[in-house]
Amino acid sequence: MGLLAQAKWPILIALAIVPSYMMLSGRIRWPRWTITDVREKLALYVISGITIALFVCYSNFTLAIWDEFSHWGTIVKYLHFNARLPSPGGPIRFLDYIPGISLFHYWIQSFATFDEDALVFTQSFVIFSTLSVTIQGSSNTQLPRRLFGLSLAVGLIYSLNGSFTSLFVDTMLGLSWASAIIYYFSKTCGTHSSDKEKLIAFGAIVPLSAFVVLIKASGIFFSYSAAGLIALHFLIFVVPSLKKAPTKALATCLCGLLLVTPMIVAKSWVHYLSSIDISTTVYSADPAIFWKALLADNATPESKTVRLFIEALFTSSRAILHPVLRSIPLSVAGLVMGYILLIIFVSRKISNSQVRYGYLLLNGYLFLVGMIYCAGLLNLYLTKFPMDGTLGQGSYARYVTTYFYGWGAVLFYFSSDIFLKKLTIKLSGALYAFSFVLLGLALILPLKYRDFHREVRDPIRTLAENTKTLVPPNSKVWFLQQESDGFEFWVFRYEMIPHLAVPEISWSIGEPYSKGDLWTRNVTASQWRDELRSFDYVVIGRADPKFWEQFGFLFRNVQHRDGQAIYKINQTLGGETYLDEVN
């Protein structure tokens, strides 16, 4: 195992470079020691450069973001140590989240010991791989402007608080969906594309449509919005132009395969969930509730949610921008208006009427799909989220911008490809320089953010290691972190895998600390004592004088009132519960 652990990074780098090189160069063959084709050289340089940059940046990376501990990192760690999908009653909270990317991480992690830096490396490389598909086989004149468009899309996503380095799948979902659209139209709308190239391009969309569904439950919408557009274009414009009848028959069969693939993947996951008695988050949303809410009286919770959602679309929101840019007033409607203005500007510069109409039709379709997506999100909030006026406690901005990541990538890619068609050598060099600088910043800037959160995580990690030493495996532990929003709880829960599963309970108890304190459960000492009878240990990450004043009489042999401590739950002969500190 030690040898495998040392060999993990060479294995990962080889897995990254070789297949990506073959794909980006446009040639399905193994690399040769002597490479003479300019396109092959460029492909190898780009892929090797990105891989080495990812390795240098993330070879000592750790998880740091809330959702990485509450789900995305936790499930990979669970899979690594248990080698099976999670079931009810375990440490995984969101059992209905489709685990496609998590299973890919599990496969990579199976080469050696569990490493968080390998998680981030793999996640980042998958995202950049979806981008590399869009420049596959580009000529020397096409590559600089297409790479420039993609770098602008990366800058846009980073500005919209997207991440290329976290285990969040929203960026991956938006870009994978966009890469399917970009790859297909860049291959089939070229004047020199052969029938074989068009069929290969269409056939490549089939597995990509399945991949999009495997990323997240909402991927079914993204997959069908791309598959429907691509299939329609293929049937109307490509199939009639094919010269041979067998080729046309094959093309028609591929269309049918593309349209059924996303549903087969989604249904297979729903079938598995039903076998373990778990309901789904997205697939079971009821459209009738949506229409009822639109027609409901203004005083109902449903109508308030509708009003709040619509207001959020037109109100400047700090949440949709990166923290550095949050002084800029921007709403979702403002972002859409910016896209529209760019579309109008570029379309006026296109001299070829056929290209102009195609550009406008594509973006018009994406605008319409965006509106449908927002309506679907509203339906989700009405049926699956508590109507407490918070729109999922901040998830709204992340869910909405997921779509605009993808649309932005499509828009910038084709706008730069069309607008910068006549390039000089100097301008090509400038585009290369700008693109690599922007991509480099997207890799480097998140490092500072991670270092800040590592300071919060490290004390909890130390406490978890002590707990593993002092608490027997499979014990039932109550974790406390007074006056906390829960971040430390999720970190502790993650750190304790596979030693024991920490139940999802109140991590802060007693009288609330303020009127807006949503996290502290108002419970008396006697009530908490009764609840402790079903637990074995209490682990305290932080307790304050207020806690000791209310609950202190339950504790004996207390030595660390101001710091972290572990307590064994005991009972007297009379059945009275008390807690003893464990050393």
C-alpha positions as CSV (number, residue, x, y, z in Angstrom):
1,M,0.0,0.0,0.0
2,G,2.9,2.4,0.7
3,L,4.3,1.8,-2.7
4,L,0.9,2.4,-4.3
5,A,0.5,5.6,-2.3
6,Q,3.9,6.9,-3.6
7,A,2.9,5.9,-7.1
8,K,-0.5,7.6,-7.1
9,W,0.6,10.9,-8.6
10,P,2.5,9.3,-11.5
11,I,-0.5,7.1,-12.2
12,L,-2.9,10.1,-12.1
13,I,-0.7,12.2,-14.4
14,A,-0.4,9.3,-16.9
15,L,-4.2,8.8,-16.8
16,A,-4.7,12.5,-17.4
17,I,-2.1,13.1,-20.2
18,V,-2.4,10.1,-22.5
19,P,-6.2,9.9,-23.2
20,S,-6.5,13.7,-23.2
21,Y,-3.6,14.0,-25.7
22,M,-5.2,11.5,-28.0
23,M,-8.6,13.3,-27.8
24,L,-7.3,16.8,-28.2
25,S,-4.9,16.0,-31.0
26,G,-7.8,14.4,-32.9
27,R,-6.0,11.1,-33.4
28,I,-6.9,7.9,-31.6
29,R,-3.5,6.4,-31.2
30,W,-0.8,6.1,-28.7
31,P,1.8,8.9,-28.5
32,R,5.0,8.3,-30.5
33,W,8.5,9.3,-29.3
34,T,8.9,11.4,-32.5
35,I,5.9,13.8,-33.0
36,T,6.1,15.8,-36.2
37,D,2.4,17.0,-36.6
38,V,2.1,20.6,-35.2
39,R,-1.4,19.9,-33.9
40,E,-0.2,16.8,-32.0
41,K,2.7,18.8,-30.5
42,L,0.3,21.5,-29.4
43,A,-2.1,19.0,-27.9
44,L,0.6,17.3,-25.9
45,Y,2.0,20.7,-24.7
46,V,-1.4,22.0,-23.6
47,I,-2.5,18.8,-21.8
48,S,0.9,18.4,-20.2
49,G,1.0,22.0,-19.1
50,I,-2.4,21.9,-17.5
51,T,-1.7,18.6,-15.8
52,I,1.6,19.8,-14.3
53,A,0.0,23.1,-13.3
54,L,-2.8,21.2,-11.5
55,F,-0.2,19.0,-9.8
56,V,1.9,21.9,-8.6
57,C,-1.1,23.9,-7.4
58,Y,-3.0,21.1,-5.7
59,S,-0.5,18.4,-4.6
60,N,-1.0,19.7,-1.0
61,F,-4.6,20.8,-1.2
62,T,-7.3,20.1,1.4
63,L,-11.1,20.3,1.5
64,A,-12.3,23.5,3.0
65,I,-15.9,24.4,1.8
66,W,-19.1,23.5,3.7
67,D,-20.7,21.2,1.1
68,E,-17.4,19.3,0.6
69,F,-17.8,18.1,4.2
70,S,-21.6,17.8,4.3
71,H,-21.7,15.6,1.1
72,W,-19.2,15.7,-1.8
73,G,-16.1,14.8,0.1
74,T,-17.8,12.7,2.7
75,I,-19.4,10.3,0.2
76,V,-16.1,9.7,-1.6
77,K,-14.5,8.9,1.7
78,Y,-17.3,6.6,2.6
79,L,-17.1,4.8,-0.7
80,H,-13.3,4.4,-0.3
81,F,-13.6,2.8,3.1
82,N,-16.8,0.8,2.6
83,A,-16.7,-0.1,-1.2
84,R,-20.4,0.1,-1.5
85,L,-23.1,2.8,-2.1
86,P,-24.4,4.4,1.1
87,S,-27.7,3.3,2.7
88,P,-30.1,4.9,5.2
89,G,-28.8,5.3,8.7
90,G,-25.2,6.0,7.8
91,P,-23.1,9.2,7.7
92,I,-24.4,10.2,4.2
93,R,-27.2,12.8,4.4
94,F,-28.2,13.2,0.8
95,L,-28.8,9.6,-0.4
96,D,-30.7,10.7,-3.5
97,Y,-27.8,12.7,-5.0
98,I,-26.7,10.8,-8.0
99,P,-23.1,9.6,-7.3
100,G,-21.5,9.6,-10.8
101,I,-18.6,11.9,-10.1
102,S,-18.2,10.4,-6.6
103,L,-17.8,7.0,-8.0
104,F,-15.2,8.3,-10.5
105,H,-13.3,9.7,-7.5
106,Y,-13.7,6.4,-5.7
107,W,-12.1,4.6,-8.7
108,I,-9.1,7.0,-8.7
109,Q,-8.8,6.8,-4.9
110,S,-8.7,3.0,-5.1
111,F,-5.1,3.1,-6.4
112,A,-3.8,3.9,-2.9
113,T,-4.8,5.6,0.4
114,F,-7.5,8.3,0.6
115,D,-6.0,11.7,-0.3
116,E,-7.8,15.0,-0.5
117,D,-5.3,16.5,-2.8
118,A,-6.0,13.8,-5.4
119,L,-9.7,14.6,-5.0
120,V,-9.2,18.2,-6.0
121,F,-6.7,17.3,-8.8
122,T,-9.2,14.9,-10.3
123,Q,-12.1,17.3,-10.0
124,S,-10.2,20.1,-11.6
125,F,-8.9,17.9,-14.4
126,V,-12.3,16.6,-15.3
127,I,-13.6,20.2,-15.6
128,F,-10.7,21.3,-17.8
129,S,-11.1,18.1,-19.8
130,T,-14.7,19.1,-20.7
131,L,-13.3,22.4,-21.9
132,S,-10.5,20.6,-24.0
133,V,-13.2,18.7,-25.9
134,T,-14.3,22.0,-27.4
135,I,-10.9,22.8,-29.0
136,Q,-10.3,19.2,-30.2
137,G,-8.9,19.1,-33.7
138,S,-8.8,22.9,-34.0
139,S,-6.5,24.3,-36.7
140,N,-3.6,26.6,-36.0
141,T,-5.7,29.6,-36.9
142,Q,-8.8,28.5,-35.0
143,L,-7.1,27.5,-31.8
144,P,-6.0,31.0,-30.4
145,R,-9.5,32.5,-30.8
146,R,-11.3,29.5,-29.4
147,L,-8.9,29.2,-26.5
148,F,-9.5,32.9,-25.9
149,G,-13.2,32.4,-25.8
150,L,-12.9,29.6,-23.4
151,S,-10.6,31.6,-21.1
152,L,-13.2,34.4,-21.1
153,A,-15.7,31.8,-20.1
154,V,-13.4,30.6,-17.3
155,G,-13.1,34.3,-16.1
156,L,-16.8,34.7,-16.3
157,I,-17.5,31.6,-14.2
158,Y,-14.9,32.6,-11.6
159,S,-16.4,36.1,-11.4
160,L,-19.9,34.4,-10.9
161,N,-18.4,32.6,-7.8
162,G,-18.0,29.4,-9.7
163,S,-15.1,27.1,-8.7
164,F,-12.7,24.9,-10.6
165,T,-11.1,23.6,-7.4
166,S,-13.9,22.6,-5.1
167,L,-15.9,19.3,-5.1
168,F,-19.1,21.3,-6.0
169,V,-20.4,19.9,-9.3
170,D,-22.2,23.0,-10.5
171,T,-19.3,24.3,-12.6
172,M,-18.8,20.8,-14.0
173,L,-22.5,20.5,-14.8
174,G,-22.7,23.8,-16.6
175,L,-19.5,23.3,-18.6
176,S,-20.2,19.7,-19.6
177,W,-23.5,20.7,-20.9
178,A,-21.9,23.6,-22.8
179,S,-19.1,21.4,-24.2
180,A,-21.7,19.1,-25.8
181,I,-23.3,22.0,-27.6
182,I,-19.9,23.6,-28.6
183,Y,-18.3,20.3,-29.8
184,Y,-21.3,19.3,-31.9
185,F,-21.8,22.6,-33.7
186,S,-18.1,23.4,-34.2
187,K,-17.8,20.0,-35.9
188,T,-20.9,19.8,-38.0
189,C,-21.2,23.4,-39.1
190,G,-17.8,23.5,-40.6
191,T,-17.8,23.9,-44.4
192,H,-15.1,21.1,-44.8
193,S,-16.7,18.5,-42.4
194,S,-17.1,15.1,-44.0
195,D,-20.1,12.8,-43.5
196,K,-17.8,10.6,-41.3
197,E,-16.7,13.5,-39.1
198,K,-20.3,14.6,-38.6
199,L,-21.4,11.1,-37.6
200,I,-18.5,10.8,-35.2
201,A,-19.3,14.2,-33.7
202,F,-22.9,13.3,-33.2
203,G,-22.0,9.9,-31.8
204,A,-19.7,11.5,-29.2
205,I,-22.7,13.4,-27.8
206,V,-24.4,10.2,-26.7
207,P,-21.9,9.3,-23.9
208,L,-21.5,13.0,-23.0
209,S,-25.3,13.2,-22.5
210,A,-25.2,10.3,-20.1
211,F,-22.2,11.9,-18.3
212,V,-24.2,15.1,-17.7
213,V,-27.0,13.1,-16.1
214,L,-24.6,11.4,-13.8
215,I,-23.2,14.7,-12.5
216,K,-26.3,15.8,-10.7
217,A,-30.1,15.2,-10.6
218,S,-30.8,18.4,-12.5
219,G,-28.5,17.0,-15.2
220,I,-31.5,15.4,-16.8
221,F,-32.8,18.8,-17.8
222,F,-29.4,20.0,-19.1
223,S,-28.9,16.8,-21.0
224,Y,-32.2,16.9,-22.8
225,S,-32.0,20.6,-23.5
226,A,-28.7,19.9,-25.4
227,A,-29.8,16.5,-26.8
228,G,-33.1,18.0,-28.2
229,L,-31.3,20.9,-29.9
230,I,-28.6,18.7,-31.4
231,A,-31.0,16.0,-32.5
232,L,-33.3,18.5,-34.2
233,H,-30.4,20.2,-36.0
234,F,-29.0,16.8,-37.0
235,L,-32.3,15.5,-38.5
236,I,-33.1,18.7,-40.3
237,F,-29.7,19.8,-41.6
238,V,-27.2,16.9,-41.5
239,V,-29.2,13.7,-42.3
240,P,-30.6,15.0,-45.6
241,S,-27.1,15.9,-46.7
242,L,-25.7,12.5,-46.2
243,K,-24.9,10.7,-49.4
244,K,-25.5,7.0,-48.7
245,A,-28.7,5.4,-47.5
246,P,-27.0,3.1,-44.9
247,T,-25.3,6.2,-43.5
248,K,-28.7,8.0,-43.2
249,A,-30.2,4.9,-41.4
250,L,-27.3,4.9,-39.0
251,A,-27.7,8.6,-38.3
252,T,-31.4,8.2,-37.6
253,C,-30.6,5.3,-35.2
254,L,-28.0,7.5,-33.4
255,C,-30.7,10.2,-33.0
256,G,-33.0,7.7,-31.3
257,L,-30.1,6.5,-29.1
258,L,-29.3,10.1,-28.0
259,L,-32.9,10.8,-27.0
260,V,-33.3,7.7,-24.9
261,T,-29.9,7.6,-23.2
262,P,-30.4,10.4,-20.6
263,M,-33.8,8.8,-19.6
264,I,-32.3,5.3,-19.3
265,V,-29.5,6.7,-17.0
266,A,-31.9,8.7,-14.9
267,K,-34.5,5.9,-14.6
268,S,-31.8,3.4,-13.5
269,W,-30.9,5.7,-10.6
270,V,-34.5,6.2,-9.6
271,H,-35.0,2.4,-9.7
272,Y,-32.0,2.0,-7.4
273,L,-33.4,4.6,-4.9
274,S,-36.8,3.0,-4.9
275,S,-35.1,-0.4,-4.0
276,I,-33.8,1.2,-0.8
277,D,-37.0,3.2,-0.1
278,I,-35.5,6.7,-0.9
279,S,-37.5,9.4,-2.7
280,T,-35.8,11.7,-5.2
281,T,-35.3,15.4,-5.1
282,V,-35.9,16.5,-8.7
283,Y,-37.6,13.8,-10.6
284,S,-40.7,13.7,-8.4
285,A,-41.4,17.5,-8.4
286,D,-45.1,18.1,-9.0
287,P,-45.9,20.7,-11.8
288,A,-49.5,21.1,-10.5
289,I,-48.2,22.7,-7.4
290,F,-46.3,25.2,-9.6
291,W,-49.4,26.4,-11.4
292,K,-51.5,26.4,-8.2
293,A,-48.9,28.7,-6.6
294,L,-49.0,31.1,-9.5
295,L,-52.8,31.5,-9.2
296,A,-52.9,31.4,-5.4
297,D,-53.8,34.3,-3.1
298,N,-50.9,36.6,-2.1
299,A,-51.1,35.6,1.5
300,T,-50.2,31.9,1.0
301,P,-46.7,30.6,1.6
302,E,-46.5,29.4,-2.0
303,S,-47.3,32.8,-3.5
304,K,-44.8,34.4,-1.2
305,T,-42.1,32.0,-2.5
306,V,-43.1,32.9,-6.1
307,R,-42.8,36.6,-5.4
308,L,-39.5,36.2,-3.6
309,F,-38.1,34.1,-6.4
310,I,-39.1,36.6,-9.1
311,E,-37.8,39.5,-7.0
312,A,-34.5,37.7,-6.6
313,L,-34.1,37.6,-10.4
314,F,-34.3,41.3,-10.8
315,T,-32.6,42.4,-7.5
316,S,-28.9,43.0,-7.3
317,S,-27.4,40.1,-5.3
318,R,-24.0,39.8,-3.8
319,A,-24.3,36.0,-3.8
320,I,-24.0,35.6,-7.5
321,L,-20.6,37.3,-7.6
322,H,-17.2,36.3,-6.3
323,P,-16.5,38.0,-2.9
324,V,-13.9,40.3,-4.4
325,L,-16.5,41.7,-6.9
326,R,-19.5,42.0,-4.6
327,S,-19.4,45.7,-4.6
328,I,-20.7,45.6,-8.2
329,P,-24.5,45.7,-8.4
330,L,-25.6,42.8,-10.6
331,S,-28.8,40.8,-10.8
332,V,-29.6,37.7,-12.8
333,A,-31.7,39.9,-15.1
334,G,-28.7,42.2,-15.5
335,L,-26.5,39.3,-16.4
336,V,-29.0,38.1,-19.1
337,M,-29.1,41.7,-20.4
338,G,-25.3,41.7,-20.7
339,Y,-25.5,38.4,-22.7
340,I,-28.1,39.9,-25.0
341,L,-26.1,43.0,-25.6
342,L,-23.1,40.9,-26.5
343,I,-25.2,38.8,-28.9
344,I,-26.5,41.9,-30.6
345,F,-23.0,43.4,-30.9
346,V,-21.5,40.3,-32.4
347,S,-24.4,39.5,-34.7
348,R,-24.1,43.0,-36.3
349,K,-20.5,42.2,-37.1
350,I,-21.3,38.9,-39.0
351,S,-21.4,39.5,-42.7
352,N,-22.5,36.0,-43.6
353,S,-26.3,35.9,-43.2
354,Q,-26.5,32.1,-42.7
355,V,-23.9,32.3,-39.9
356,R,-25.7,35.3,-38.3
357,Y,-29.1,33.5,-38.3
358,G,-27.5,30.4,-36.8
359,Y,-25.8,32.4,-34.1
360,L,-29.0,34.2,-33.2
361,L,-31.1,31.1,-33.3
362,L,-28.7,29.2,-31.0
363,N,-28.6,32.0,-28.4
364,G,-32.3,32.5,-28.7
365,Y,-32.9,28.9,-27.9
366,L,-30.5,29.1,-24.9
367,F,-32.4,32.2,-23.7
368,L,-35.7,30.3,-23.9
369,V,-34.2,27.2,-22.2
370,G,-32.8,29.5,-19.5
371,M,-36.3,30.8,-18.7
372,I,-37.7,27.2,-18.6
373,Y,-34.8,26.3,-16.2
374,C,-35.7,29.2,-13.9
375,A,-39.3,28.1,-13.9
376,G,-38.2,24.5,-13.1
377,L,-36.1,25.9,-10.2
378,L,-39.1,27.8,-8.9
379,N,-41.1,24.5,-9.0
380,L,-38.4,22.8,-7.1
381,Y,-38.5,25.5,-4.3
382,L,-42.3,25.1,-4.1
383,T,-42.2,21.3,-3.8
384,K,-38.9,20.3,-2.2
385,F,-37.7,23.2,-0.1
386,P,-39.2,24.7,3.1
387,M,-41.0,27.9,2.3
388,D,-39.3,29.9,5.0
389,G,-38.4,32.9,2.9
390,T,-34.7,31.9,2.5
391,L,-34.8,30.3,-1.0
392,G,-32.9,27.3,0.3
393,Q,-30.6,29.3,2.6
394,G,-28.5,30.8,-0.2
395,S,-28.6,27.9,-2.7
396,Y,-30.6,30.1,-5.1
397,A,-27.7,32.0,-6.5
398,R,-25.6,28.8,-7.1
399,Y,-28.5,26.9,-8.8
400,V,-29.4,29.8,-11.1
401,T,-25.8,30.6,-12.1
402,T,-25.1,27.0,-13.0
403,Y,-27.1,27.5,-16.2
404,F,-25.4,30.8,-17.0
405,Y,-22.0,29.2,-16.6
406,G,-22.9,27.0,-19.6
407,W,-24.6,29.6,-21.7
408,G,-21.7,32.0,-21.1
409,A,-19.2,29.4,-22.2
410,V,-21.2,28.8,-25.5
411,L,-21.7,32.5,-26.0
412,F,-18.0,33.5,-25.5
413,Y,-16.7,30.5,-27.5
414,F,-18.7,31.2,-30.7
415,S,-18.5,35.0,-30.3
416,S,-14.7,34.9,-30.3
417,D,-14.6,32.2,-33.0
418,I,-16.7,34.4,-35.3
419,F,-15.6,37.9,-34.3
420,L,-11.8,37.1,-34.4
421,K,-11.8,35.2,-37.6
422,K,-9.2,37.5,-39.2
423,L,-6.2,37.2,-36.9
424,T,-2.6,38.5,-37.4
425,I,0.3,36.6,-36.0
426,K,0.9,39.3,-33.3
427,L,-2.8,39.2,-32.2
428,S,-2.7,35.4,-32.1
429,G,0.3,35.6,-29.7
430,A,-1.5,38.1,-27.5
431,L,-4.6,35.9,-27.3
432,Y,-2.4,32.9,-26.3
433,A,-0.7,35.0,-23.6
434,F,-4.0,36.4,-22.3
435,S,-5.7,33.0,-22.3
436,F,-2.9,31.2,-20.3
437,V,-2.6,34.1,-17.8
438,L,-6.4,33.9,-17.1
439,L,-6.4,30.1,-16.8
440,G,-3.4,30.4,-14.5
441,L,-5.2,32.9,-12.3
442,A,-8.2,30.5,-12.1
443,L,-5.8,27.8,-10.7
444,I,-3.8,30.0,-8.3
445,L,-6.4,32.4,-6.8
446,P,-8.4,29.7,-4.8
447,L,-5.3,28.8,-2.8
448,K,-5.5,31.8,-0.5
449,Y,-9.2,31.0,0.2
450,R,-8.3,27.4,1.2
451,D,-5.5,28.5,3.6
452,F,-8.0,30.7,5.4
453,H,-10.5,27.8,6.0
454,R,-7.7,25.4,6.9
455,E,-7.2,27.5,10.1
456,V,-10.8,26.7,11.0
457,R,-10.5,23.0,10.1
458,D,-7.2,22.1,11.8
459,P,-8.4,22.3,15.4
460,I,-11.4,20.1,14.6
461,R,-9.2,17.6,12.8
462,T,-7.0,17.4,15.9
463,L,-10.1,16.8,18.1
464,A,-11.2,14.0,15.7
465,E,-7.9,12.3,15.9
466,N,-8.1,12.4,19.7
467,T,-11.6,11.0,19.5
468,K,-10.5,8.1,17.4
469,T,-7.9,7.3,20.0
470,L,-10.1,7.5,23.1
471,V,-13.5,6.5,21.7
472,P,-14.2,2.8,20.6
473,P,-15.3,2.3,17.0
474,N,-19.0,2.5,16.2
475,S,-19.8,4.3,19.5
476,K,-22.6,6.9,19.3
477,V,-21.2,10.4,19.7
478,W,-22.9,13.7,20.3
479,F,-20.8,16.6,18.9
480,L,-21.2,20.1,20.3
481,Q,-19.9,23.4,18.9
482,Q,-21.7,26.2,20.7
483,E,-22.7,29.3,18.8
484,S,-21.8,27.8,15.4
485,D,-23.5,27.6,12.0
486,G,-22.6,24.0,11.8
487,F,-19.4,24.1,9.7
488,E,-17.3,22.5,12.5
489,F,-19.9,19.8,12.9
490,W,-19.7,18.7,9.3
491,V,-15.9,18.8,9.4
492,F,-15.9,16.6,12.5
493,R,-18.4,14.2,10.9
494,Y,-16.3,13.9,7.8
495,E,-13.1,13.4,9.8
496,M,-14.6,10.5,11.9
497,I,-15.2,8.3,8.8
498,P,-14.7,5.3,8.9
499,H,-14.1,5.1,12.7
500,L,-17.7,6.0,13.5
501,A,-20.8,7.6,12.1
502,V,-21.7,10.9,13.9
503,P,-25.5,11.4,14.0
504,E,-26.9,14.6,12.5
505,I,-28.1,16.3,15.6
506,S,-28.1,19.7,17.2
507,W,-24.5,20.9,17.5
508,S,-25.4,24.0,19.6
509,I,-27.9,23.7,22.4
510,G,-29.5,25.9,25.1
511,E,-31.0,29.3,24.9
512,P,-30.5,30.9,21.4
513,Y,-27.6,33.5,21.2
514,S,-29.7,36.0,19.3
515,K,-33.1,36.4,17.5
516,G,-31.6,35.3,14.2
517,D,-29.9,32.2,15.7
518,L,-31.2,29.4,13.5
519,W,-28.7,26.8,14.7
520,T,-29.1,26.6,18.5
521,R,-31.8,24.3,19.7
522,N,-33.6,25.6,22.7
523,V,-33.5,22.6,25.1
524,T,-33.3,22.4,28.9
525,A,-30.6,20.5,30.8
526,S,-33.2,17.9,31.9
527,Q,-34.4,17.4,28.3
528,W,-30.8,17.0,27.0
529,R,-30.0,14.6,29.8
530,D,-32.9,12.4,28.7
531,E,-31.7,12.5,25.1
532,L,-28.1,11.5,26.1
533,R,-29.2,8.1,27.4
534,S,-29.1,6.8,23.8
535,F,-25.5,8.0,23.3
536,D,-22.1,6.8,24.5
537,Y,-20.0,10.0,24.3
538,V,-20.2,13.8,24.1
539,V,-17.4,15.5,22.2
540,I,-17.1,19.3,22.7
541,G,-15.4,21.4,20.2
542,R,-16.3,24.7,21.8
543,A,-18.3,25.5,25.0
544,D,-18.8,28.9,26.6
545,P,-19.7,30.1,30.1
546,K,-23.3,30.3,29.0
547,F,-23.3,26.5,28.2
548,W,-21.6,25.6,31.5
549,E,-24.0,27.7,33.5
550,Q,-27.0,25.9,32.0
551,F,-25.6,22.3,31.6
552,G,-22.5,22.2,33.9
553,F,-24.2,20.2,36.7
554,L,-24.4,17.2,34.3
555,F,-20.6,17.0,34.1
556,R,-18.0,15.6,36.6
557,N,-14.3,15.7,36.5
558,V,-14.2,18.7,34.2
559,Q,-10.6,19.8,33.3
560,H,-11.1,21.7,30.0
561,R,-14.0,24.1,30.3
562,D,-12.4,26.5,27.9
563,G,-11.2,24.0,25.3
564,Q,-11.9,20.8,23.5
565,A,-12.8,17.7,25.5
566,I,-14.3,14.2,25.3
567,Y,-16.8,13.0,27.9
568,K,-18.1,9.5,28.6
569,I,-21.8,9.2,29.3
570,N,-22.4,7.2,32.5
571,Q,-25.3,6.4,34.7
572,T,-25.5,6.0,38.5
573,L,-27.2,3.0,40.1
574,G,-30.3,5.1,40.4
575,G,-30.4,5.8,36.7
576,E,-29.1,9.4,36.8
577,T,-27.1,10.4,33.7
578,Y,-23.7,12.2,34.1
579,L,-20.7,12.9,32.0
580,D,-17.0,12.1,32.9
581,E,-14.1,13.6,31.0
582,V,-12.0,11.0,29.2
583,N,-8.2,11.5,29.2
